[in-house]
């Protein structure tokens, strides 16, 4: 997800998006642990998206 799209969202929407991403990350980690994850690049992408959302939440708080 692009930063410009995230900046257009409200604070509550960002919190919901973050929660969804964290659940997705957990699911991907479980798939990796059980050798079911074929595309390991997904973990890297979701981790970057999570940090992007957290950064924008912090920016909006200031």
Secondary structure, DSSP 4 states (H G I P E B T S, - for coil): --HHHHHTS-HHHHHHHHHHHHHHHHHHHHHHHTT--S-THHHHHHHHHHHHHHHHHHHHH-
